[in-house]
Amino acid sequence: MREICGQQRTIKLVSELYLTPPVAVLIFFAVVVCGHNFRMVWKQQAPGWRKRAWLFGLPAGIGLLLLGFLPLKL
């Protein structure tokens, strides 16, 4: 019985995960800015460019995953 309650709690938490339009717009804006900076760092390849590319690429990738897999609640 204990395992069933845990599964129901997990299902409830997953069903409560969603994006509101303002939050989705902010994430989209952050993805665009980080993606643009990633591309500029990659093209210029100044000393230390790999660390800066990770610094911009990781948030852009996470943001895209959030936008792609979390539902939008209108």
SVG drawing of the C-alpha trace seen along z (x, -y; Angstrom):
<svg xmlns="http://www.w3.org/2000/svg" viewBox="-6 -38 49 40">
<polyline fill="none" stroke="black" stroke-width="0.4" points="0.0,0.0 2.9,-2.3 4.2,-2.1 0.8,-2.9 0.6,-6.1 4.1,-7.1 3.1,-6.6 0.0,-8.7 2.0,-11.5 4.5,-11.4 1.7,-11.5 0.1,-14.5 3.5,-16.4 4.0,-15.7 0.5,-16.9 1.1,-20.2 4.2,-21.0 3.3,-23.5 4.4,-26.8 2.3,-30.0 2.6,-32.3 4.7,-35.0 7.1,-32.4 7.4,-30.8 8.1,-34.2 10.9,-34.8 12.4,-31.4 12.1,-31.9 13.9,-35.3 16.7,-33.7 17.1,-30.9 17.4,-33.4 19.9,-35.6 22.0,-32.6 21.9,-31.0 23.0,-34.2 25.9,-34.6 26.8,-30.9 27.0,-31.4 29.1,-34.6 31.6,-32.9 31.8,-29.9 32.5,-32.0 35.1,-34.2 36.9,-31.5 38.9,-33.9 41.0,-32.4 38.7,-30.6 35.9,-30.3 34.9,-26.7 34.0,-27.7 32.0,-30.6 30.3,-28.4 29.2,-26.0 28.1,-29.0 25.8,-30.1 24.9,-26.7 23.8,-24.9 21.0,-27.4 19.9,-27.6 19.6,-23.8 17.8,-23.5 15.4,-26.2 14.7,-24.5 14.0,-21.3 11.6,-23.1 9.8,-24.8 9.6,-21.5 8.4,-19.2 6.4,-21.2 2.8,-22.0 1.6,-25.6 -1.4,-26.4 -3.6,-29.1"/>
</svg>
